[in-house]
Amino acid sequence: MFLSHFSTVFSFFDILIFFDIFLANWHIILLFFIISILYSSVGFGGGSSYLAVLALTGFIFTQIRATSLLCNIVVVIGNVFYFHRQKVYDFKKVIPLVFCSIPFAFIGGYLRIHQTFFFILLGITLLFGAITMWISKNGQKNREKNREKIKKQNKNIDTNIIAKKSRFPFLKDASYGGFIGFISGMVGIGGGIFLAPLLHLTNWDTPKKISATASLFILVNSISGLGGQYLNPEFSINWNITLLLLCTVFLGGQIGSRLSHQFLNPIQLKKATAILIAFVGIRILIKYLF
């Protein structure tokens, strides 16, 4: 019964088509698999690196953003549910960031962007994202050292309270969320590479809560930006290759989320990813500016 139902959905011809697509794009699928493992291990979706891979492999311009956002959603949704079950979210602080980013990500996704402008914006975004990831990595080390010093000086001080002292006012959180959401929607990313370093640099909260907030931010921005793109007359997507990529990043995301605290060093991963993103960003800028 099950086999007969399966055969009605996927014919032998369809399986051959997917197999041919897999063979023709195995290098892209492999890179997406690796990226999803690395990014999910640090709470990100991987949108910036998906864009970089698609941009360098000659993927059709009008399909790049939608494919990247769909992969983002598949990877990061597991992290969001995990953090929610762990009751990590402080929604009084998260809501201003997320609520204001949603409409601006939608607008950014809806805008019709010229191909040259898109790749220049993508190159700048990747380069800036690499810098912020690198700064965040070094800054987090210094903050951990400072918290340890304070704990030694006064054992009665709660380090969580220290983090909350630097809490942004409502309007500042909203403005950051809106601006990052708009840029993310235009480029086709979730915005985690911008938000997380910013929150770390400003001691917004504890590292775990920042990671949780970034995951939720990426999820809602990706959904909103994808909705804006869907209403754009230029929206198009190759579902054959996209479905293979979605299955790939789902598997990689599940592996990465389970390996993150056992075998992988988040700081070293951020360092390697920052170098990779910077290289791709510079390469794209050289191609479209000169």
N, C-alpha and C positions, 0 to 999 in steps of 0.2 A: 504493500500500500504506500509506504513512504517512498520507495524507489520510483513507483509510477508517478507520484506527485512531483518528485524531484525532476523527473524527465520532462514533465510538462512545463516546468519553469525554466530549466536549463537544458536545451537540446545539445546533442553532441557537437553540432555546428557552432553553437555559442561557446562551448568549452574550447574548441579549436581557436576561435577568434581571440579569446582571452589568453590562451597559451601563446599565440603569435605576438600579441601585444606585450606579454611578459618578456619574451625573448628579445623583442625590439627595444624594450625600455628597461632591461634588467639593471643597468647601471643607476638609473634614476630611482628605481624601487629599492635597491640596496642602500643608496645614500639616504633616502627617506627613512628607511628602517633604522639606520645608525643614528640619524638626527633625532628621531622620536625617542629612542632609548636615552640619549644624552640629555635632551631637554626635559623629558618627563621626570628624570631623576632629580632635577633641581626645581621642579614646579612650573616649568614653562611649556608652551605648546610647540615651539619651533618654527613659527611662521616666517621669521626673518630668514632662516636658513633654507626653508622650503622655497621661498621666493628666489633666493640666491641660486639654488640648484636649477630651478625652472628657467631663470633668466639666462644662465650660462649654457643650457642644453638646447636652446632654440625653441622652447615651448611657445605656443601662440600667445601673443601679448594679451589679447582679450580674455584668455582663460587662466592666466597666472594667478590673479588675485583671488578668484573664487575657489580655485583648487587649494590654494594655500590656507584660506580661511576654513574650508571644510576639514582639512587635515588638522588644523588647530583645534577645532571643536572636538573632534574624535579623541585627540590625545589628552586634552586638558580636562574634559568632563569627569574623568575618573578621579583626578586630583581634587576637584571641587567636592564631589560626593564624599571622598575620604576626609577632607578637612571639616566638612559639615557634620559628619558622624562623630568626629573628635571634638566638636563644639569649639572650634578654634576662632570662628568669625566673631568679631565685635561689630555688629551691624550698625551701631550708632556712628562708627567711624568709616565703615565701608560704604554705606549708602550714598554719601555725597560724591565720592569718587565714581561709583558705578552708575548712579542715577543720571548724572550729568554727562557721562561718557556715551551713553546709549544713543541719544538723538544726534550727537555730533558724529559718532561713528557711522550712523545711517546716512547722514548728509555727505560725509566724505566718501562713502562707498557709492553713493548715487551719482556723484560728479563725473562728468565725461572728461577724461584726461588724455592728452596727446601722448603717444608712445614715447617720444624723446623726453618729455617732461616727467613722465612716470619713472623712467629708468634713472634719470638724474636724481629725482626725489628718493628713489629706492637706494641709490648709491650713497647719498647723504645720510639716509636713515640707517643703513647698515654700518657706516663708518661711525656715526654718533652712537649707535647702539653698542658697538664694540668698545668704544671709549668708556661709556657708562658702566658696562659690565666689568671692565678692568678696574675702574675706580671703586665700584661696589665691592669687588673682591678684596681689594686692599683695605678699604674703609671698614669692612666688617671685621677684619683682623684687629684693627686698632680699637674698635668699639668693644670687642670682647675683652681685650686687655684692660681697657678703662673700667669696665664693669667689675672685673676681677679685683682691680686695685681698690675700688670703692667698697666692695664687699669685705675686703680685708680691713679697711679703715673703720668701717661701721657695719657690723653684722646685722644690724636691725634694719638696714636699708634694703628695700625690695627693688631689685633691678627692673622689674616690670613697671614700677612707679617712675623710675628714671626715664624709661622709654616713653611713658605717657606724658611727661612734662613737655616734650617737644611736639605735642599734638597740634596739627594745623587747625586754624579756624575753619568753620564750615565753608565760607566763601572761597578760601584758598584751596581747600580740597576739591571743591566743585570746579574751580577754574583749571586746576591741574588735570582733573579727569576729563573735562570737556576738550581741552587742547590736545591732550594725548589721544583721546578718542577720535578726534577729527583727522589727525595725521595718520592714525592707524587705519581708519576707514579708507582713506585715499590710497595708501600704500598696499593694504591687504594683509595686515598683521593684527595681533590682538593687543599690542602695546605693552606687554610685560617687560620687554627689554628697556623701555623708558621708565615705567612706573616703579618697578622693584628697586633699581639703583637710586632713584629719587627718594623713595621712602627710607632706604637704608642710610643715605647720606644725611637725612634730616632726623634720624632717630624716631621715625614715626611710630614704631612699636617693635615688639620682639621679632627676630628673624623668622620664626615659624608663622607668626600672624601676617608678616609682610608677604611671605611665600603664598599663604592661603589667599590673601587679598589679590595678589597678582594673578593667581589662577582664575579666580572669579572674574576679575577684570578682563582677562583674555577671553574667557568664555562669552560674556555678554557682548563685548566689542566685536568678536568674530561673528556672532549671530546677527547683530545689528548691522554691521558692515556688509555682510552677505545679503541681508534683506534689501539694503540700498542698492547693491549691485544688481540684484534680481530685477528691480524696477528700471534699471538703466537699459535703454534700447540696445546697447552694445554688448549686453550680457550674453555669454556663451560658455559652454563647458563640455569637454569631451568625457562623457560618463564612463566609457570603457576603461581608459587609463586611470581616471579619477577613482573609480571603484577599487581598482587594484591598489592604488596608493592609500586609500582609506583603510582597507584591510591590513595593509602593511604597517601603517602608523599606529593602528589600534593595537596590533600585536607588540610592536616596539614600545608603545606607551605603557602597556601592562608589564612588560619586562623591566623597563626603566624604573617604574615606580616601586618595584619590589627589590631592585638591586641597589637603590639609592643609598641606603644606610648600611649596606653590608659589604659591597666590594668597590664602590665608586667614591672618589673624592670630589665633592661638589666644587671646591675651590679650584682644583686642577682642571675640572671640566669647564668651568667658566673661563679660565685662562686660555685654554685651547680653543674654545668656541669664539672668544673675543678676537683671537688672532685670525681665525678662519673667516669670520664675518668682515673684519677689516680688510683682509686681502681681496675678498669678493667685491666689497664696496668700492675700493680703489680701482679695481679692474673695470667695473661698470662705469665709473665716472670718467676714466681715461677713454673708454670706448665712445661715450656719448658727448663728451665735452671737447675732445680734440680730434 
